[in-house]
Amino acid sequence: MRIFAIAFVSMFALAAPAFAACDLTPTIGAAAEKREGESVMITLAVANRGDTNCPGTIEAPPNASYMVDIFLSTDRNGPSTWAVYNATWREDVLLRGGRVSRTNSIGPGVTVRYGAPRYEIGPMTLPTGIPPGDYFLCAGVDMGNRVVESNKRNNVACNPMRILPTLRIDPRRGLPQQRLPRGPG
């Protein structure tokens, strides 16, 4: 009986969180294909899977609240701190217009969607100089680690995005220089 009671209490102690904290988790959606320098509209939601309120910048001081960075990456990992804007391509580059700095506080079990009424935010501009290929457009929440969270491993969500070759206009003809497939006829 004593062993059963110790096992039961130990199992319960492992299941309970060590401390009350919020747990911010983003969700992002965007177009599947774009070209360097183009604008992109995104859908963005942030959920609190924790058991306490997560302070946003509208109700709390900036040094104690979360913001969201929208960045382009070759992988699903975010930078170790805030993403940095650059007009030309580099890993984990913040998009122009890609920092959501006016954020709402989020209660436990609540999801906030940004960009009402259609829940789209932007336009954000992709940098130039991106080699064509497969990338990830990511949302990183609380990249500055200003909010106490129970789980920091779920603060980045990514959407696959293919960067297409840039269409260059032939100045002599006014036509794209990229070869286009010929149709029938």
C-alpha positions in Angstrom: 0.0 0.0 0.0 2.8 2.4 0.9 4.6 1.8 -2.5 1.3 2.4 -4.4 0.8 5.7 -2.5 4.3 6.9 -3.3 4.0 5.9 -7.0 0.6 7.6 -7.2 1.8 10.9 -5.6 5.0 10.8 -7.8 3.0 10.3 -11.0 0.7 13.2 -10.1 3.7 15.5 -9.3 5.3 14.8 -12.7 2.1 15.6 -14.5 1.6 19.0 -12.8 3.5 22.0 -14.0 6.3 23.2 -11.8 5.0 26.8 -11.9 2.2 28.7 -13.5 3.2 30.3 -16.8 1.8 31.2 -20.2 2.7 29.3 -23.3 2.6 31.3 -26.6 2.3 29.4 -29.8 1.9 31.1 -33.3 0.2 29.9 -36.4 1.0 31.5 -39.8 -0.4 31.2 -43.3 0.8 32.8 -46.6 1.0 32.3 -50.3 2.9 29.2 -51.4 5.0 31.0 -54.1 6.4 34.4 -54.4 9.4 36.3 -56.0 12.1 38.3 -54.3 11.0 41.8 -53.5 7.3 41.1 -53.7 4.7 41.9 -51.1 3.0 39.2 -49.1 -0.1 39.2 -47.0 -0.2 36.7 -44.1 -2.7 35.2 -41.6 -1.4 35.2 -38.1 -2.8 33.8 -34.8 -1.2 33.4 -31.4 -2.5 30.9 -28.9 -1.9 30.7 -25.1 -1.7 27.0 -24.2 -0.5 27.9 -20.7 -2.4 28.5 -17.4 -1.8 32.2 -16.9 -2.3 35.4 -18.9 0.4 36.3 -21.5 0.8 40.1 -21.5 0.7 41.9 -24.8 2.2 45.3 -25.6 -1.2 47.1 -25.6 -1.8 46.4 -21.9 1.8 45.8 -20.6 5.1 47.6 -20.8 7.2 46.5 -23.9 9.9 45.0 -21.7 7.4 42.6 -20.1 5.2 41.7 -23.1 5.4 39.7 -26.4 5.8 40.8 -30.0 5.8 38.7 -33.2 8.5 38.6 -35.9 7.8 37.5 -39.4 11.0 36.3 -41.1 12.2 34.2 -44.0 14.4 31.2 -43.3 15.9 28.1 -45.0 14.8 26.0 -42.0 12.1 25.9 -39.4 14.4 27.3 -36.7 14.2 30.9 -35.6 17.0 33.3 -34.7 18.2 33.2 -31.0 16.7 36.7 -30.5 14.7 39.3 -32.5 15.0 38.9 -36.2 16.8 41.8 -38.0 15.5 43.6 -41.1 17.7 43.8 -44.1 16.6 44.9 -47.6 18.7 42.0 -49.1 18.6 38.3 -48.4 20.2 36.7 -45.4 19.2 33.8 -43.1 16.3 34.5 -40.7 15.8 38.0 -42.2 12.9 40.1 -40.8 10.5 41.1 -43.6 9.9 44.9 -44.1 6.8 45.5 -42.0 7.3 42.1 -40.3 7.3 43.0 -36.6 3.8 42.9 -34.9 4.5 45.2 -32.1 0.9 46.0 -31.0 -0.1 42.8 -29.4 -3.1 41.8 -27.2 -2.8 40.1 -23.9 -4.0 36.4 -24.2 -5.7 34.5 -21.4 -5.3 30.8 -20.8 -6.7 28.7 -23.6 -7.4 31.7 -25.8 -6.3 32.4 -29.4 -5.9 35.9 -30.8 -6.1 36.4 -34.6 -4.5 39.4 -36.0 -5.6 41.5 -39.0 -9.3 41.8 -38.6 -11.7 41.9 -40.3 -10.3 39.5 -42.9 -7.5 38.3 -40.5 -4.8 39.2 -43.0 -1.9 41.5 -42.1 0.6 43.2 -44.4 1.7 43.8 -46.9 5.1 42.8 -45.8 7.9 42.9 -48.4 10.3 40.1 -49.1 14.0 41.1 -49.4 15.8 41.1 -52.8 18.6 38.8 -53.7 16.9 35.6 -52.6 18.1 32.7 -54.7 15.1 30.7 -56.2 14.2 27.7 -54.1 12.3 26.4 -51.1 12.2 28.5 -47.9 10.0 28.9 -44.9 8.0 32.1 -44.0 8.0 32.0 -40.2 6.3 33.7 -37.2 8.4 33.9 -34.1 6.6 34.9 -30.9 8.4 36.5 -28.0 11.8 36.2 -29.7 13.2 38.7 -27.2 12.3 36.3 -24.3 10.4 39.0 -22.4 7.5 36.8 -21.2 7.8 33.9 -18.7 6.6 30.7 -20.5 6.3 27.1 -19.6 7.5 26.0 -23.1 9.8 28.1 -25.3 10.3 25.3 -27.9 6.9 26.1 -29.7 7.5 29.8 -30.3 8.1 29.5 -34.0 5.7 28.3 -36.7 6.5 28.2 -40.4 4.8 28.0 -43.7 6.6 26.6 -46.7 7.2 29.1 -49.5 8.9 28.6 -52.9 10.8 31.6 -54.2 10.4 31.7 -58.0 13.0 33.1 -60.4 12.7 36.8 -61.0 11.2 37.8 -64.3 13.5 40.3 -66.0 12.1 42.5 -68.7 14.0 42.7 -72.0 14.3 46.5 -72.5 14.3 46.0 -76.3 11.1 44.1 -76.5 9.3 44.7 -73.2 9.0 41.0 -72.7 10.1 38.7 -69.9 13.5 37.2 -70.6 12.6 34.0 -68.8 11.5 31.3 -71.3 7.8 30.5 -71.0 6.4 27.2 -72.2 4.8 27.3 -75.6 1.2 26.4 -75.9 -0.5 24.5 -78.7 -0.9 26.1 -82.1 
